[in-house]
Amino acid sequence: MAARTAASSAKDQSTAVAELSYSDAGSELDGIIEEFETGVVDVDRLVDQLERATEIVDELDRRLRQTRMRVEELVPRLEAIGQDALADSAGDDGDDDDIGEDSDALF
């Protein structure tokens, strides 16, 4: 399995980290970590693997920070929309007989 992991990591490394999906980048990072943990890393590739792992961690961290900032920007907008919707529904008391109080005069 280690040979398969090394082969798949070599193939994955031909793709720029920024072009990988979050999931694919995480999987590649897991593969590199597995190589380190099992001690199967080829000495000639050790520095390359460390550099690739660092690139992946940096990219994933950047994406998380960017997502967090975007969420923090969008949540207040959603809350405001929700509050506006509540205010609109509170203004309507649900009493659908707005014909008027003079309606008794018709009968």
Backbone as numpy.savetxt, mean C-alpha at the origin, in Angstrom:
# Nx Ny Nz CAx CAy CAz Cx Cy Cz
17.05 -26.63 -3.47 16.22 -25.43 -3.47 17.09 -24.18 -3.47
18.24 -24.25 -2.82 19.10 -23.08 -2.77 19.58 -22.69 -4.16
19.87 -23.68 -5.00 20.29 -23.39 -6.37 19.16 -22.70 -7.13
17.93 -23.17 -6.89 16.77 -22.56 -7.54 16.59 -21.12 -7.07
16.76 -20.89 -5.78 16.65 -19.54 -5.23 17.72 -18.63 -5.82
18.93 -19.13 -5.91 20.01 -18.33 -6.47 19.73 -18.01 -7.93
19.24 -18.99 -8.68 18.94 -18.77 -10.10 17.81 -17.77 -10.25
16.77 -17.91 -9.42 15.64 -16.98 -9.53 16.05 -15.58 -9.08
16.94 -15.48 -8.09 17.42 -14.18 -7.64 18.24 -13.50 -8.73
19.05 -14.29 -9.43 19.87 -13.72 -10.50 18.96 -13.19 -11.61
17.91 -13.93 -11.92 16.97 -13.48 -12.95 16.24 -12.21 -12.48
15.79 -12.21 -11.22 15.07 -11.07 -10.68 15.93 -9.81 -10.67
17.21 -9.97 -10.45 18.09 -8.82 -10.31 18.31 -8.09 -11.62
17.89 -8.67 -12.73 18.03 -7.97 -14.00 16.95 -6.88 -14.13
15.94 -6.92 -13.28 14.87 -5.93 -13.29 15.20 -4.84 -12.27
15.04 -3.60 -12.68 15.28 -2.49 -11.75 14.30 -2.60 -10.58
14.76 -2.33 -9.40 13.93 -2.44 -8.20 12.67 -1.59 -8.32
12.79 -0.39 -8.85 11.65 0.51 -8.96 10.57 -0.05 -9.89
10.95 -0.96 -10.78 9.99 -1.56 -11.70 9.27 -2.78 -11.13
9.75 -3.29 -10.03 9.14 -4.46 -9.40 7.89 -4.05 -8.64
6.91 -4.93 -8.60 5.77 -4.69 -7.73 6.25 -4.81 -6.29
5.47 -4.27 -5.38 5.83 -4.36 -3.96 5.99 -5.82 -3.55
5.04 -6.64 -4.01 5.05 -8.05 -3.67 6.28 -8.76 -4.25
6.60 -8.49 -5.51 7.76 -9.12 -6.13 9.05 -8.68 -5.46
9.14 -7.41 -5.11 10.34 -6.92 -4.43 10.49 -7.59 -3.07
9.36 -7.74 -2.36 9.40 -8.41 -1.06 9.82 -9.86 -1.20
9.32 -10.53 -2.23 9.69 -11.93 -2.46 11.17 -12.07 -2.79
11.67 -11.15 -3.61 13.10 -11.20 -3.93 13.93 -10.97 -2.69
13.53 -10.01 -1.86 14.25 -9.75 -0.62 14.23 -10.98 0.28
13.08 -11.64 0.36 12.99 -12.87 1.15 13.97 -13.93 0.64
14.09 -14.03 -0.70 15.03 -15.00 -1.29 16.47 -14.68 -0.93
16.81 -13.41 -0.96 18.18 -13.01 -0.61 18.45 -13.31 0.86
17.48 -12.99 1.71 17.64 -13.25 3.14 17.78 -14.75 3.39
17.00 -15.54 2.67 17.09 -17.00 2.81 18.50 -17.49 2.44
19.06 -16.92 1.38 20.42 -17.29 0.99 21.41 -16.96 2.11
21.26 -15.78 2.71 22.15 -15.39 3.79 21.99 -16.33 4.98
20.75 -16.64 5.32 20.49 -17.48 6.50 21.00 -18.90 6.33
20.93 -19.42 5.11 21.37 -20.80 4.88 22.86 -20.87 4.60
23.50 -19.73 4.41 24.93 -19.70 4.15 25.28 -20.14 2.74
24.32 -20.06 1.82 24.53 -20.54 0.47 25.02 -19.44 -0.47
25.19 -18.25 0.03 25.58 -17.13 -0.83 27.01 -17.35 -1.33
27.14 -17.28 -2.62 28.46 -17.38 -3.25 29.26 -16.14 -2.86
30.47 -16.33 -2.41 31.31 -15.22 -1.96 31.44 -14.16 -3.05
31.49 -14.59 -4.30 31.63 -13.65 -5.41 30.38 -12.78 -5.58
29.26 -13.27 -5.08 28.00 -12.52 -5.22 27.58 -11.82 -3.93
28.30 -12.03 -2.86 27.90 -11.51 -1.56 27.64 -10.00 -1.58
28.57 -9.24 -2.09 28.43 -7.78 -2.11 27.26 -7.38 -3.01
27.14 -8.06 -4.16 26.02 -7.76 -5.07 24.68 -8.03 -4.39
24.60 -9.12 -3.66 23.36 -9.46 -2.96 23.05 -8.44 -1.87
24.08 -8.03 -1.15 23.88 -7.02 -0.11 23.42 -5.69 -0.71
24.03 -5.30 -1.83 23.62 -4.07 -2.49 22.18 -4.16 -2.99
21.83 -5.31 -3.59 20.47 -5.49 -4.09 19.47 -5.46 -2.94
19.79 -6.14 -1.84 18.91 -6.15 -0.68 18.72 -4.73 -0.14
19.79 -3.96 -0.11 19.71 -2.58 0.36 18.83 -1.74 -0.56
18.99 -1.93 -1.87 18.14 -1.22 -2.84 16.67 -1.54 -2.62
16.39 -2.82 -2.42 15.00 -3.25 -2.24 14.43 -2.64 -0.96
15.18 -2.72 0.13 14.69 -2.17 1.40 14.44 -0.67 1.26
15.36 0.04 0.63 15.18 1.48 0.42 13.93 1.77 -0.41
13.72 1.00 -1.48 12.56 1.22 -2.35 11.25 0.91 -1.62
11.23 -0.20 -0.89 10.01 -0.55 -0.16 9.71 0.49 0.91
10.76 0.97 1.57 10.57 2.01 2.58 10.03 3.30 1.94
10.57 3.66 0.77 10.10 4.86 0.07 8.62 4.72 -0.29
8.25 3.54 -0.78 6.85 3.32 -1.15 5.93 3.38 0.06
6.37 2.81 1.17 5.56 2.87 2.39 5.38 4.30 2.88
6.47 5.08 2.87 6.37 6.48 3.30 5.45 7.27 2.37
5.58 7.03 1.08 4.74 7.71 0.10 3.26 7.34 0.29
3.01 6.07 0.53 1.64 5.62 0.76 1.08 6.21 2.04
1.88 6.23 3.10 1.44 6.81 4.37 1.07 8.28 4.19
1.91 9.02 3.46 1.63 10.44 3.24 0.33 10.62 2.46
0.13 9.78 1.47 -1.08 9.87 0.65 -2.32 9.53 1.47
-2.22 8.51 2.32 -3.34 8.15 3.19 -3.65 9.28 4.16
-2.60 9.87 4.74 -2.80 10.98 5.68 -3.43 12.18 4.99
-3.21 12.31 3.69 -3.82 13.38 2.92 -5.28 13.07 2.60
-5.57 11.82 2.30 -6.92 11.44 1.86 -7.91 11.23 3.00
-7.47 10.73 4.13 -8.38 10.43 5.24 -9.15 11.67 5.69
-8.50 12.82 5.90 -9.27 14.00 6.30 -10.32 14.39 5.25
-10.00 14.20 3.98 -10.98 14.51 2.94 -12.18 13.58 3.04
-11.92 12.30 3.29 -13.03 11.36 3.46 -13.85 11.68 4.71
-13.16 12.05 5.78 -13.87 12.41 7.00 -14.74 13.64 6.77
-14.22 14.61 6.03 -14.99 15.82 5.74 -16.21 15.49 4.90
-16.04 14.61 3.93 -17.18 14.19 3.11 -18.23 13.50 3.98
-17.76 12.65 4.89 -18.67 11.95 5.79 -19.40 12.92 6.71
-18.69 13.92 7.20 -19.32 14.91 8.07 -20.33 15.75 7.30
-20.01 16.09 6.05 -20.95 16.84 5.22 -22.21 16.01 4.97
-22.03 14.73 4.73 -23.17 13.86 4.48 -24.04 13.75 5.73
-23.41 13.67 6.89 -24.16 13.62 8.15 -24.90 14.93 8.39
-24.24 16.02 8.10 -24.88 17.33 8.30 -26.07 17.48 7.37
-25.93 17.02 6.14 -27.04 17.09 5.18 -28.21 16.25 5.65
-27.92 15.06 6.15 -29.01 14.19 6.60 -29.62 14.70 7.91
-28.84 15.40 8.73 -29.37 15.96 9.97 -30.30 17.13 9.67
-30.02 17.84 8.61 -30.87 18.95 8.21 -32.23 18.48 7.75
-32.30 17.28 7.24 -33.56 16.67 6.81 -34.03 15.81 7.97
-35.09 16.23 8.64 -35.54 15.52 9.84 -36.28 14.23 9.53
-36.34 13.89 8.27 -36.98 12.64 7.90 -38.49 12.73 7.87
-39.03 13.88 8.19 -40.48 14.08 8.20 -40.92 14.43 6.79
-41.49 13.47 6.11 -41.83 13.65 4.70 -43.18 14.32 4.49
-43.84 14.75 5.53 -45.13 15.41 5.34 -44.96 16.92 5.37
-44.07 17.39 4.51 -43.79 18.82 4.41 -44.84 19.55 3.57
-46.02 19.05 3.55 -47.09 19.69 2.81 -47.43 21.02 3.45
-47.25 21.05 4.71 -47.48 22.30 5.43 -48.56 22.08 6.47
-48.57 22.99 7.42 -49.55 22.86 8.50 -50.91 23.29 8.06
-51.01 23.95 6.94 -52.31 24.37 6.43 -53.01 23.24 5.70
-52.43 22.07 5.68 -53.06 20.97 4.96 -54.38 20.56 5.60
-54.54 20.79 6.91 -55.80 20.47 7.56 -56.95 21.34 7.05
-56.59 22.52 6.57 -57.60 23.44 6.06 -58.24 22.93 4.78
-57.55 22.05 4.08 -58.08 21.49 2.84 -59.21 20.48 3.11
-59.30 19.94 4.27 -60.27 18.89 4.54 -61.42 19.39 5.33
